């Protein structure tokens, strides 16, 4: 695997980092093309509606040179979770039709009533009260509850919109907490994605994203460095209220260059030496 600035891979978020809705972040395709010449670039999205195949094509449409194997979404991680731990499940998918279809293609039985053994929560643009009732009753009957992620909102070209966390809120309000989130910042989900790319040292990765509570927190949970870009959800003023601080802050992803990675690596080495001296003293 390529190595830039001492990093085994740079893990990019998508929405709010590389694009917003139908608008690409200025300079992003060019910056990543230059970076990819010497650094392994991977893409980890909390998009629970689309799989890596769809997201890779979307990135290519924006001008990024991306292969679907370089991309993982929370929808992909739901499919992996279901394939490995929920065989022969009866699934009530309160999510996108695309994710429900992908689960059905894996051989799971998709249901619309309280006979479900697994209730999946994602962004469900056609959610009705009746489907919520069926989800509640399935849970009362002992069904497991998982979610694509717990992002409260996501950035679109016209502003913020409700994300999966808003739908999770309905069920939290009824007394049910998902036993598994299949997206950032869940550590198991993040490590699952990294392992799929052959990343053996998560602590030697750099995460780049616009969301302090997902992208930056995900980096902290696996011991990686992180860069917050101010092109999406989080603002500089939000940092003081967050426990997991980013390693650095940039206005946009266009600033993530080879020389910048070298600068971060040098800073990390200097800080490590200073800490070691302090401990020995």
Secondary structure as GFF3:
##gff-version 3
##sequence-region A 1 281
A	DSSP	beta_strand	9	12	.	.	.	ID=ss1
A	DSSP	beta_strand	19	20	.	.	.	ID=ss2
A	DSSP	beta_strand	23	24	.	.	.	ID=ss3
A	DSSP	alpha_helix	28	35	.	.	.	ID=ss4
A	DSSP	beta_strand	41	45	.	.	.	ID=ss5
A	DSSP	alpha_helix	52	61	.	.	.	ID=ss6
A	DSSP	three_ten_helix	68	70	.	.	.	ID=ss7
A	DSSP	beta_strand	71	73	.	.	.	ID=ss8
A	DSSP	alpha_helix	74	85	.	.	.	ID=ss9
A	DSSP	beta_strand	90	94	.	.	.	ID=ss10
A	DSSP	alpha_helix	97	105	.	.	.	ID=ss11
A	DSSP	beta_strand	109	110	.	.	.	ID=ss12
A	DSSP	beta_strand	118	121	.	.	.	ID=ss13
A	DSSP	alpha_helix	129	140	.	.	.	ID=ss14
A	DSSP	beta_strand	144	147	.	.	.	ID=ss15
A	DSSP	beta_strand	153	156	.	.	.	ID=ss16
A	DSSP	beta_strand	159	162	.	.	.	ID=ss17
A	DSSP	alpha_helix	164	173	.	.	.	ID=ss18
A	DSSP	beta_strand	180	181	.	.	.	ID=ss19
A	DSSP	alpha_helix	187	196	.	.	.	ID=ss20
A	DSSP	three_ten_helix	202	204	.	.	.	ID=ss21
A	DSSP	beta_strand	205	209	.	.	.	ID=ss22
A	DSSP	pi_helix	212	216	.	.	.	ID=ss23
A	DSSP	alpha_helix	217	221	.	.	.	ID=ss24
A	DSSP	beta_strand	225	229	.	.	.	ID=ss25
A	DSSP	three_ten_helix	236	241	.	.	.	ID=ss26
A	DSSP	beta_strand	248	250	.	.	.	ID=ss27
A	DSSP	three_ten_helix	253	255	.	.	.	ID=ss28
A	DSSP	alpha_helix	258	280	.	.	.	ID=ss29
###
